Amino acid sequence: MRGISVAVLVVFGLPHLDGQPPARPLVPAGAEDPVAVFTDHPRLLLRPARLRLLQRERERTSVRWQQFDGFVAGDAPMPESAFAQALYYQVSNNTAAGRRAIAWALGRAATDLRQLALVFDWCQNLLTDAERRDLAARIGRRLAETSADDSVPAVRSRVLAAVALFDHVPQVPNRELEQVVRDWWGKRVAPALLGGRRVITREDAYPLWELLHALRDSTNIDLRESCPRFFKEFPVEHLVSHYPPPFPGEDNDYHIGASSHPGEPDLQQAAFSRAAELAMVAYDTNAEESQYLQGWLMHDHFMLRGALGAPYEFLWANPYQPGLSFTLLPVIYHDADSGRLFVRSDWEDGADWFGYFDGVVQLFRDGRITPLNLKTAASPLTFHTAILYFGSKAANFRTTLEEDQESVILVGLAPRRTYQVEIDDEEVSEETTDAGGILVLDLLHGKEVGVRLREAVQ
């Protein structure tokens, strides 16, 4: 993970990336052979070790099981009722719940490909031959109807469907998995991520990790291998890019992720953000970044308790997994590949926060989000951990780094451009900005110095 503990910052401009995809697809090791599913039902998200964990949680009547059981056994309305009923059947062997999931899947209104696939996979033992044929045909039709949608949620749903149907329907599931692994991922998504283009957003996190789980569990293909840096850094960036204070919801508190959309927080998206974090930890429990995420997830007042979130909380949470304190993470996160920057004053709920992402510049201070115009914003903007300079004031300024401040970061100069940098009492040097126009400089501590920049002659 890349991060800097403290910085002085200047931000202008927007990321510009013009790298071209490589001629050959980028696929992980093991994907050279035909993509094939080798597991028995249930294949999707419920591999034996996880299913045993969930069944033990039921036996122990854990808090997460109690709230999930309360919704399903109490026949409460749920936004994804078939997903919840099928999961309940797998964990409890409650036939009535499984039959309710099947009845939904065979009903006229059932169009959600993801839930159709989960019901087919998780309730396989309850399906009659006629129901199995009917449901497989419905899933096949939805696969065809959604084939032009290349969004992460749509591709996730098609992968789940293809894995579920793999040995039930000839050719179609295999073609779908080959297309996703070799074309969608290998020729488009992976090259874009390696080039610094953020084609995966924080809103894509949960469906992406469902896709990763489904593929690795049933085909032994780990898509992370083609973009190791992105996947190592994504969980930490996901964490650091939340606004500091918790948001009180009706059922539980939420962490709210940084967004370019004004208005009230989207609590449904906040629930899926936590579900994504839980799924990330479950995917690789030994990774250091997963352990920091687990430390972030262990605060019970953020446990998803509503009708939407309770099934995900039960499915993915592992309260026995140890975690590291997320407060040990750097309070400044800088990704040079994409030109993103997030700064916090500290890890307390009342911290000041600054974000530069996707062409958006925001300051969170005194309980509200303030959009910033980099050409007119007052600078410097001072944190306990950083000083930020904006606009034309970045090219010529004087500053003093205190002992706790380690770096000067100029962000938003012309992206990927070389500048001559003149610092008092030092020789002129040439430095190159990153994809967002960010430039990191080292200055002496406790001494006021002048900094002057001019674009180098090409």
Kinemage of the C-alpha trace (Angstrom):
@kinemage 1
@onewidth
@group {chain A} dominant
@subgroup {mainchain}
@vectorlist {calphas} color= white
{ca met a 1} P 0.000 0.000 0.000
{ca arg a 2} L 1.246 3.478 -0.705
{ca gly a 3} L 0.662 6.283 1.680
{ca ile a 4} L 2.459 9.194 3.232
{ca ser a 5} L 2.035 10.160 6.818
{ca val a 6} L 1.969 13.921 6.337
{ca ala a 7} L 2.162 16.341 3.435
{ca val a 8} L 1.804 19.835 2.048
{ca leu a 9} L -0.416 19.778 -1.009
{ca val a 10} L -1.200 21.764 -4.120
{ca val a 11} L -3.967 20.594 -6.438
{ca phe a 12} L -4.934 21.578 -9.970
{ca gly a 13} L -6.062 19.900 -13.135
{ca leu a 14} L -7.617 16.533 -13.864
{ca pro a 15} L -6.129 13.101 -14.465
{ca his a 16} L -5.223 12.387 -18.066
{ca leu a 17} L -4.331 8.883 -19.191
{ca asp a 18} L -3.735 7.859 -22.757
{ca gly a 19} L -2.150 4.425 -22.405
{ca gln a 20} L -3.328 1.819 -24.895
{ca pro a 21} L -4.290 -1.741 -23.930
{ca pro a 22} L -1.656 -4.352 -24.723
{ca ala a 23} L -2.116 -6.505 -27.795
{ca arg a 24} L -2.408 -9.689 -25.742
{ca pro a 25} L -5.043 -10.149 -23.060
{ca leu a 26} L -3.984 -9.931 -19.421
{ca val a 27} L -5.292 -13.049 -17.710
{ca pro a 28} L -4.140 -14.613 -14.469
{ca ala a 29} L -2.042 -17.743 -14.273
{ca gly a 30} L -4.098 -20.870 -14.842
{ca ala a 31} L -6.525 -19.203 -17.237
{ca glu a 32} L -4.683 -20.271 -20.396
{ca asp a 33} L -6.715 -23.500 -20.507
{ca pro a 34} L -10.480 -23.452 -21.100
{ca val a 35} L -12.359 -21.932 -18.175
{ca ala a 36} L -14.191 -24.776 -16.460
{ca val a 37} L -16.219 -25.216 -13.281
{ca phe a 38} L -15.092 -28.177 -11.182
{ca thr a 39} L -17.216 -27.892 -8.018
{ca asp a 40} L -20.543 -29.368 -6.929
{ca his a 41} L -23.538 -27.369 -5.723
{ca pro a 42} L -23.547 -25.123 -3.782
{ca arg a 43} L -20.830 -23.414 -5.801
{ca leu a 44} L -21.595 -19.757 -5.316
{ca leu a 45} L -20.210 -17.918 -2.278
{ca leu a 46} L -20.863 -20.900 0.027
{ca arg a 47} L -17.817 -23.090 -0.219
{ca pro a 48} L -17.648 -25.797 2.477
{ca ala a 49} L -15.574 -23.860 5.019
{ca arg a 50} L -17.856 -20.816 4.898
{ca leu a 51} L -21.010 -22.908 5.035
{ca arg a 52} L -19.682 -24.733 8.093
{ca leu a 53} L -18.926 -21.376 9.745
{ca leu a 54} L -22.482 -20.167 9.087
{ca gln a 55} L -23.996 -23.389 10.373
{ca arg a 56} L -21.936 -23.054 13.566
{ca glu a 57} L -23.186 -19.483 13.918
{ca arg a 58} L -26.726 -20.847 13.782
{ca glu a 59} L -25.942 -23.487 16.402
{ca arg a 60} L -24.455 -20.812 18.658
{ca thr a 61} L -27.426 -18.501 18.021
{ca ser a 62} L -25.042 -15.636 17.359
{ca val a 63} L -26.354 -12.080 17.132
{ca arg a 64} L -26.000 -12.098 13.347
{ca trp a 65} L -27.933 -15.348 13.050
{ca gln a 66} L -30.649 -14.095 15.401
{ca gln a 67} L -31.304 -10.971 13.365
{ca phe a 68} L -31.209 -12.878 10.046
{ca asp a 69} L -33.486 -15.587 11.456
{ca gly a 70} L -35.841 -12.919 12.779
{ca phe a 71} L -36.411 -11.517 9.288
{ca val a 72} L -36.792 -14.843 7.477
{ca ala a 73} L -38.652 -16.879 10.098
{ca gly a 74} L -40.870 -13.888 10.800
{ca asp a 75} L -41.737 -13.628 7.093
{ca ala a 76} L -40.745 -9.959 7.090
{ca pro a 77} L -40.598 -8.129 3.750
{ca met a 78} L -37.031 -8.179 2.417
{ca pro a 79} L -35.627 -6.345 -0.630
{ca glu a 80} L -33.868 -9.516 -1.860
{ca ser a 81} L -36.197 -12.153 -0.502
{ca ala a 82} L -35.063 -15.042 -2.733
{ca phe a 83} L -31.396 -14.491 -1.846
{ca ala a 84} L -32.312 -14.452 1.855
{ca gln a 85} L -34.630 -17.491 1.709
{ca ala a 86} L -32.138 -19.579 -0.272
{ca leu a 87} L -29.319 -18.686 2.117
{ca tyr a 88} L -31.554 -19.563 5.071
{ca tyr a 89} L -32.286 -22.955 3.476
{ca gln a 90} L -28.593 -23.726 2.997
{ca val a 91} L -27.726 -22.886 6.603
{ca ser a 92} L -30.771 -24.354 8.382
{ca asn a 93} L -32.005 -26.989 5.896
{ca asn a 94} L -35.423 -25.399 6.249
{ca thr a 95} L -37.298 -26.790 3.264
{ca ala a 96} L -40.089 -24.227 3.472
{ca ala a 97} L -37.606 -21.382 3.035
{ca gly a 98} L -36.024 -23.115 0.048
{ca arg a 99} L -39.421 -23.691 -1.578
{ca arg a 100} L -40.302 -20.010 -1.111
{ca ala a 101} L -37.082 -19.061 -2.909
{ca ile a 102} L -37.925 -21.454 -5.748
{ca ala a 103} L -41.483 -20.119 -5.997
{ca trp a 104} L -40.070 -16.608 -6.449
{ca ala a 105} L -37.610 -17.784 -9.096
{ca leu a 106} L -40.337 -19.522 -11.099
{ca gly a 107} L -42.736 -16.594 -10.810
{ca arg a 108} L -43.453 -14.174 -13.612
{ca ala a 109} L -41.868 -11.192 -11.873
{ca ala a 110} L -38.471 -12.856 -11.324
{ca thr a 111} L -35.952 -11.045 -13.554
{ca asp a 112} L -32.982 -10.520 -11.225
{ca leu a 113} L -30.355 -12.780 -12.810
{ca arg a 114} L -28.167 -12.802 -9.710
{ca gln a 115} L -30.952 -14.054 -7.435
{ca leu a 116} L -32.105 -16.563 -10.068
{ca ala a 117} L -28.577 -18.000 -10.173
{ca leu a 118} L -28.290 -18.190 -6.389
{ca val a 119} L -31.637 -19.963 -6.064
{ca phe a 120} L -30.678 -22.459 -8.795
{ca asp a 121} L -27.380 -23.176 -7.054
{ca trp a 122} L -28.381 -23.075 -3.393
{ca cys a 123} L -31.739 -24.836 -3.771
{ca gln a 124} L -30.563 -27.444 -6.261
{ca asn a 125} L -31.522 -30.367 -4.023
{ca leu a 126} L -35.125 -29.133 -3.767
{ca leu a 127} L -35.765 -28.643 -7.485
{ca thr a 128} L -37.775 -31.203 -9.404
{ca asp a 129} L -36.509 -32.122 -12.858
{ca ala a 130} L -39.193 -29.977 -14.457
{ca glu a 131} L -38.405 -27.016 -12.190
{ca arg a 132} L -34.701 -27.409 -12.892
{ca arg a 133} L -35.281 -27.301 -16.656
{ca asp a 134} L -37.649 -24.332 -16.356
{ca leu a 135} L -35.333 -22.337 -14.117
{ca ala a 136} L -32.276 -23.130 -16.241
{ca ala a 137} L -34.155 -21.902 -19.315
{ca arg a 138} L -35.131 -18.661 -17.544
{ca ile a 139} L -31.544 -18.044 -16.494
{ca gly a 140} L -30.341 -18.733 -20.033
{ca arg a 141} L -32.773 -16.190 -21.446
{ca arg a 142} L -31.661 -13.539 -18.941
{ca leu a 143} L -28.043 -14.270 -19.812
{ca ala a 144} L -28.806 -13.500 -23.439
{ca glu a 145} L -30.926 -10.432 -22.624
{ca thr a 146} L -28.176 -8.835 -20.517
{ca ser a 147} L -25.216 -9.786 -22.719
{ca ala a 148} L -24.649 -6.214 -23.957
{ca asp a 149} L -24.357 -4.763 -20.445
{ca asp a 150} L -20.671 -4.593 -19.505
{ca ser a 151} L -21.130 -2.910 -16.120
{ca val a 152} L -19.554 -4.690 -13.174
{ca pro a 153} L -22.914 -5.629 -11.546
{ca ala a 154} L -24.223 -7.080 -14.825
{ca val a 155} L -21.059 -9.058 -15.537
{ca arg a 156} L -21.075 -10.326 -11.942
{ca ser a 157} L -24.610 -11.611 -12.386
{ca arg a 158} L -23.746 -13.358 -15.651
{ca val a 159} L -20.723 -15.020 -14.039
{ca leu a 160} L -22.872 -16.295 -11.177
{ca ala a 161} L -25.411 -17.602 -13.681
{ca ala a 162} L -22.747 -19.282 -15.832
{ca val a 163} L -21.158 -20.976 -12.831
{ca ala a 164} L -24.524 -22.174 -11.541
{ca leu a 165} L -25.554 -23.572 -14.957
{ca phe a 166} L -22.169 -24.904 -16.014
{ca asp a 167} L -22.926 -28.640 -16.230
{ca his a 168} L -26.673 -28.234 -16.796
{ca val a 169} L -26.698 -26.320 -20.092
{ca pro a 170} L -24.292 -27.073 -22.959
{ca gln a 171} L -21.851 -24.444 -24.283
{ca val a 172} L -23.548 -21.218 -23.139
{ca pro a 173} L -22.035 -21.074 -19.609
{ca asn a 174} L -18.583 -21.941 -20.911
{ca arg a 175} L -18.743 -19.238 -23.592
{ca glu a 176} L -19.849 -16.680 -21.032
{ca leu a 177} L -17.015 -17.463 -18.634
{ca glu a 178} L -14.461 -17.426 -21.460
{ca gln a 179} L -15.742 -14.041 -22.646
{ca val a 180} L -15.598 -12.543 -19.155
{ca val a 181} L -12.127 -13.843 -18.278
{ca arg a 182} L -10.406 -13.311 -21.624
{ca asp a 183} L -12.225 -10.395 -23.247
{ca trp a 184} L -13.981 -8.293 -20.606
{ca trp a 185} L -11.291 -8.682 -17.978
{ca gly a 186} L -8.206 -9.621 -19.957
{ca lys a 187} L -8.537 -7.131 -22.814
{ca arg a 188} L -10.418 -4.272 -21.198
{ca val a 189} L -10.612 -4.031 -17.429
{ca ala a 190} L -7.159 -5.293 -16.425
{ca pro a 191} L -5.269 -3.139 -18.975
{ca ala a 192} L -7.263 -0.085 -17.894
{ca leu a 193} L -6.457 -0.683 -14.220
{ca leu a 194} L -2.778 -1.187 -14.998
{ca gly a 195} L -2.857 2.093 -16.918
{ca gly a 196} L -4.295 3.956 -13.935
{ca arg a 197} L -7.827 4.377 -15.307
{ca arg a 198} L -10.425 3.902 -12.597
{ca val a 199} L -12.909 1.703 -14.411
{ca ile a 200} L -13.764 0.087 -11.048
{ca thr a 201} L -15.545 2.490 -8.702
{ca arg a 202} L -16.267 2.121 -5.010
{ca glu a 203} L -19.902 1.395 -5.971
{ca asp a 204} L -18.597 -1.576 -7.997
{ca ala a 205} L -16.786 -3.072 -5.011
{ca tyr a 206} L -19.436 -5.501 -3.782
{ca pro a 207} L -20.411 -6.970 -7.166
{ca leu a 208} L -16.727 -7.203 -8.104
{ca trp a 209} L -15.876 -9.228 -5.019
{ca glu a 210} L -18.855 -11.528 -5.585
{ca leu a 211} L -17.494 -12.088 -9.087
{ca leu a 212} L -13.997 -12.783 -7.699
{ca his a 213} L -15.356 -15.256 -5.142
{ca ala a 214} L -17.480 -17.079 -7.726
{ca leu a 215} L -14.632 -17.473 -10.199
{ca arg a 216} L -11.921 -18.486 -7.755
{ca asp a 217} L -14.150 -20.863 -5.800
{ca ser a 218} L -15.338 -22.785 -8.843
{ca thr a 219} L -12.657 -22.361 -11.542
{ca asn a 220} L -9.501 -21.701 -9.504
{ca ile a 221} L -8.919 -18.469 -11.452
{ca asp a 222} L -7.930 -15.461 -9.363
{ca leu a 223} L -8.356 -12.296 -11.428
{ca arg a 224} L -6.312 -10.311 -8.900
{ca glu a 225} L -3.130 -11.867 -10.252
{ca ser a 226} L -3.268 -9.695 -13.380
{ca cys a 227} L -3.508 -6.427 -11.346
{ca pro a 228} L -1.763 -7.122 -8.021
{ca arg a 229} L -1.069 -3.479 -7.123
{ca phe a 230} L -4.663 -2.379 -7.680
{ca phe a 231} L -6.041 -5.164 -5.509
{ca lys a 232} L -3.472 -4.618 -2.771
{ca glu a 233} L -4.325 -0.927 -2.528
{ca phe a 234} L -8.068 -0.939 -3.205
{ca pro a 235} L -9.179 -2.076 0.298
{ca val a 236} L -7.129 0.640 2.015
{ca glu a 237} L -8.230 3.348 -0.419
{ca his a 238} L -11.807 2.177 0.065
{ca leu a 239} L -11.388 2.646 3.813
{ca val a 240} L -9.557 6.004 3.731
{ca ser a 241} L -12.047 7.491 1.270
{ca his a 242} L -14.891 7.513 3.800
{ca tyr a 243} L -15.970 10.793 5.339
{ca pro a 244} L -14.931 10.769 9.029
{ca pro a 245} L -18.161 10.889 11.065
{ca pro a 246} L -20.569 7.942 11.281
{ca phe a 247} L -24.050 8.527 9.907
{ca pro a 248} L -26.928 7.375 12.149
{ca gly a 249} L -29.371 5.182 10.249
{ca glu a 250} L -32.670 3.751 11.406
{ca asp a 251} L -31.180 0.320 12.188
{ca asn a 252} L -27.439 0.965 12.607
{ca asp a 253} L -24.714 3.522 12.015
{ca tyr a 254} L -23.037 3.738 8.603
{ca his a 255} L -19.703 4.788 7.225
{ca ile a 256} L -20.403 7.036 4.225
{ca gly a 257} L -18.033 6.809 1.282
{ca ala a 258} L -16.824 9.844 -0.623
{ca ser a 259} L -19.169 10.745 -3.459
{ca ser a 260} L -19.369 13.349 -6.178
{ca his a 261} L -23.184 13.358 -5.921
{ca pro a 262} L -24.683 16.037 -3.655
{ca gly a 263} L -27.580 15.374 -1.338
{ca glu a 264} L -28.398 12.977 1.450
{ca pro a 265} L -26.203 9.868 1.887
{ca asp a 266} L -27.301 6.764 0.011
{ca leu a 267} L -27.743 4.278 2.862
{ca gln a 268} L -28.345 1.365 0.514
{ca gln a 269} L -24.973 2.034 -1.070
{ca ala a 270} L -23.450 2.419 2.402
{ca ala a 271} L -24.780 -1.033 3.301
{ca phe a 272} L -23.242 -2.551 0.172
{ca ser a 273} L -19.995 -0.749 0.958
{ca arg a 274} L -19.787 -2.585 4.275
{ca ala a 275} L -20.793 -5.847 2.581
{ca ala a 276} L -17.905 -5.299 0.159
{ca glu a 277} L -15.476 -4.825 3.035
{ca leu a 278} L -16.692 -8.041 4.645
{ca ala a 279} L -16.325 -9.900 1.337
{ca met a 280} L -12.798 -8.503 0.836
{ca val a 281} L -11.715 -9.856 4.214
{ca ala a 282} L -13.301 -13.222 3.462
{ca tyr a 283} L -11.467 -13.430 0.132
{ca asp a 284} L -7.975 -13.111 1.610
{ca thr a 285} L -7.962 -13.232 5.393
{ca asn a 286} L -4.161 -13.284 5.669
{ca ala a 287} L -3.457 -10.125 3.679
{ca glu a 288} L -2.306 -7.164 5.768
{ca glu a 289} L -4.860 -4.862 4.159
{ca ser a 290} L -7.625 -7.365 5.055
{ca gln a 291} L -6.543 -7.288 8.677
{ca tyr a 292} L -6.834 -3.489 8.765
{ca leu a 293} L -10.273 -3.778 7.191
{ca gln a 294} L -11.240 -6.362 9.808
{ca gly a 295} L -10.229 -3.923 12.525
{ca trp a 296} L -12.498 -1.350 10.860
{ca leu a 297} L -15.385 -3.841 10.705
{ca met a 298} L -15.318 -5.035 14.306
{ca his a 299} L -17.287 -2.106 15.764
{ca asp a 300} L -20.737 -3.564 16.401
{ca his a 301} L -22.691 -0.316 16.028
{ca phe a 302} L -21.948 -0.566 12.276
{ca met a 303} L -23.313 -4.119 12.022
{ca leu a 304} L -25.965 -4.231 9.285
{ca arg a 305} L -29.280 -4.854 11.020
{ca gly a 306} L -31.850 -3.885 8.381
{ca ala a 307} L -33.799 -6.093 5.987
{ca leu a 308} L -31.361 -5.384 3.143
{ca gly a 309} L -28.098 -5.693 5.041
{ca ala a 310} L -28.738 -8.477 7.583
{ca pro a 311} L -28.321 -11.358 5.092
{ca tyr a 312} L -24.994 -9.911 3.868
{ca glu a 313} L -23.789 -9.331 7.425
{ca phe a 314} L -24.545 -12.955 8.256
{ca leu a 315} L -23.120 -14.339 5.011
{ca trp a 316} L -19.725 -12.631 5.136
{ca ala a 317} L -18.849 -11.602 8.689
{ca asn a 318} L -16.339 -13.659 10.643
{ca pro a 319} L -16.257 -12.310 14.216
{ca tyr a 320} L -13.462 -14.758 15.084
{ca gln a 321} L -11.060 -13.290 12.529
{ca pro a 322} L -8.440 -11.094 14.272
{ca gly a 323} L -7.845 -7.611 12.936
{ca leu a 324} L -5.327 -4.807 13.111
{ca ser a 325} L -6.223 -1.323 14.303
{ca phe a 326} L -6.988 0.787 11.251
{ca thr a 327} L -5.689 3.814 13.165
{ca leu a 328} L -2.182 2.544 12.364
{ca leu a 329} L -2.771 3.327 8.685
{ca pro a 330} L -1.306 6.540 7.230
{ca val a 331} L -3.674 9.502 7.369
{ca ile a 332} L -2.699 10.455 3.818
{ca tyr a 333} L -3.310 8.137 0.870
{ca his a 334} L -1.827 8.954 -2.526
{ca asp a 335} L -2.204 6.771 -5.612
{ca ala a 336} L 0.128 8.058 -8.313
{ca asp a 337} L -1.306 5.735 -10.984
{ca ser a 338} L -4.753 7.306 -10.862
{ca gly a 339} L -3.816 10.696 -9.379
{ca arg a 340} L -6.017 10.321 -6.303
{ca leu a 341} L -5.419 11.788 -2.880
{ca phe a 342} L -7.184 11.528 0.489
{ca val a 343} L -6.032 13.388 3.607
{ca arg a 344} L -7.301 13.125 7.184
{ca ser a 345} L -6.190 15.100 10.206
{ca asp a 346} L -6.442 11.894 12.296
{ca trp a 347} L -8.599 8.773 12.643
{ca glu a 348} L -11.128 10.262 15.068
{ca asp a 349} L -14.777 10.673 14.057
{ca gly a 350} L -14.403 14.458 14.227
{ca ala a 351} L -11.407 14.600 11.903
{ca asp a 352} L -11.009 17.059 9.043
{ca trp a 353} L -10.867 15.308 5.653
{ca phe a 354} L -9.814 16.276 2.135
{ca gly a 355} L -10.458 14.291 -1.043
{ca tyr a 356} L -9.244 14.690 -4.630
{ca phe a 357} L -10.770 11.975 -6.819
{ca asp a 358} L -12.416 11.613 -10.222
{ca gly a 359} L -12.012 15.323 -10.891
{ca val a 360} L -13.782 16.161 -7.621
{ca val a 361} L -12.211 18.230 -4.823
{ca gln a 362} L -13.917 18.229 -1.415
{ca leu a 363} L -13.243 19.356 2.114
{ca phe a 364} L -15.113 17.830 5.053
{ca arg a 365} L -14.890 20.082 8.085
{ca asp a 366} L -17.249 21.099 10.891
{ca gly a 367} L -19.796 18.460 9.901
{ca arg a 368} L -20.298 19.384 6.264
{ca ile a 369} L -18.871 18.726 2.815
{ca thr a 370} L -17.583 21.760 0.919
{ca pro a 371} L -16.758 21.442 -2.804
{ca leu a 372} L -13.577 23.342 -3.674
{ca asn a 373} L -12.639 25.202 -6.829
{ca leu a 374} L -8.895 24.793 -7.130
{ca lys a 375} L -8.466 28.050 -9.028
{ca thr a 376} L -10.184 30.168 -6.382
{ca ala a 377} L -9.932 28.211 -3.112
{ca ala a 378} L -8.061 29.907 -0.303
{ca ser a 379} L -4.670 28.412 0.407
{ca pro a 380} L -2.890 27.169 2.292
{ca leu a 381} L -5.455 24.847 3.847
{ca thr a 382} L -3.945 23.629 7.096
{ca phe a 383} L -4.414 20.243 8.750
{ca his a 384} L -2.649 18.907 11.810
{ca thr a 385} L -0.938 16.585 9.381
{ca ala a 386} L -0.733 18.546 6.137
{ca ile a 387} L -0.825 21.929 4.454
{ca leu a 388} L -2.592 22.228 1.106
{ca tyr a 389} L -1.938 24.894 -1.503
{ca phe a 390} L -4.309 25.539 -4.396
{ca gly a 391} L -4.361 27.267 -7.749
{ca ser a 392} L -1.709 29.696 -8.925
{ca lys a 393} L -0.349 29.995 -5.392
{ca ala a 394} L 1.239 26.579 -5.836
{ca ala a 395} L 3.830 27.801 -8.317
{ca asn a 396} L 5.456 30.290 -5.944
{ca phe a 397} L 5.050 30.093 -2.177
{ca arg a 398} L 6.868 30.098 1.129
{ca thr a 399} L 6.186 27.516 3.809
{ca thr a 400} L 7.543 25.984 6.981
{ca leu a 401} L 7.261 22.273 7.720
{ca glu a 402} L 6.745 21.471 11.377
{ca glu a 403} L 8.307 18.397 12.942
{ca asp a 404} L 5.214 16.219 12.360
{ca gln a 405} L 5.017 17.242 8.722
{ca glu a 406} L 7.127 15.163 6.401
{ca ser a 407} L 6.436 16.082 2.778
{ca val a 408} L 5.298 18.777 0.403
{ca ile a 409} L 2.890 17.427 -2.200
{ca leu a 410} L 1.876 19.528 -5.162
{ca val a 411} L -1.136 18.040 -6.891
{ca gly a 412} L -2.950 19.018 -10.043
{ca leu a 413} L -0.143 20.560 -12.010
{ca ala a 414} L -0.226 19.453 -15.615
{ca pro a 415} L -0.534 15.663 -15.416
{ca arg a 416} L 2.581 13.666 -16.220
{ca arg a 417} L 4.595 16.781 -16.938
{ca thr a 418} L 8.161 17.642 -15.938
{ca tyr a 419} L 8.762 20.767 -13.840
{ca gln a 420} L 11.873 22.604 -12.762
{ca val a 421} L 11.671 22.999 -8.986
{ca glu a 422} L 13.705 25.657 -7.191
{ca ile a 423} L 13.911 25.525 -3.397
{ca asp a 424} L 15.873 28.087 -1.384
{ca asp a 425} L 19.506 27.067 -0.807
{ca glu a 426} L 19.149 23.976 -3.011
{ca glu a 427} L 20.061 23.198 -6.597
{ca val a 428} L 17.289 23.329 -9.199
{ca ser a 429} L 15.855 19.856 -9.825
{ca glu a 430} L 13.459 18.368 -12.347
{ca glu a 431} L 10.415 16.458 -11.091
{ca thr a 432} L 7.541 14.793 -12.965
{ca thr a 433} L 3.924 14.894 -11.868
{ca asp a 434} L 1.688 11.832 -11.701
{ca ala a 435} L -1.601 11.120 -13.464
{ca gly a 436} L -3.482 13.718 -11.398
{ca gly a 437} L -0.793 16.377 -11.546
{ca ile a 438} L 0.560 15.486 -8.089
{ca leu a 439} L 4.187 16.206 -7.233
{ca val a 440} L 5.837 15.146 -3.952
{ca leu a 441} L 8.713 17.253 -2.583
{ca asp a 442} L 10.922 16.878 0.499
{ca leu a 443} L 11.719 20.005 2.499
{ca leu a 444} L 13.767 20.747 5.565
{ca his a 445} L 11.864 20.893 8.854
{ca gly a 446} L 11.532 23.941 11.027
{ca lys a 447} L 12.877 26.377 8.437
{ca glu a 448} L 10.890 28.700 6.211
{ca val a 449} L 11.786 28.162 2.563
{ca gly a 450} L 10.562 29.467 -0.757
{ca val a 451} L 9.426 27.084 -3.483
{ca arg a 452} L 9.196 28.087 -7.145
{ca leu a 453} L 8.025 25.936 -10.050
{ca arg a 454} L 8.095 26.371 -13.792
{ca glu a 455} L 7.333 23.881 -16.516
{ca ala a 456} L 10.454 22.413 -18.040
{ca val a 457} L 11.136 23.068 -21.707
{ca gln a 458} L 10.526 19.882 -23.656
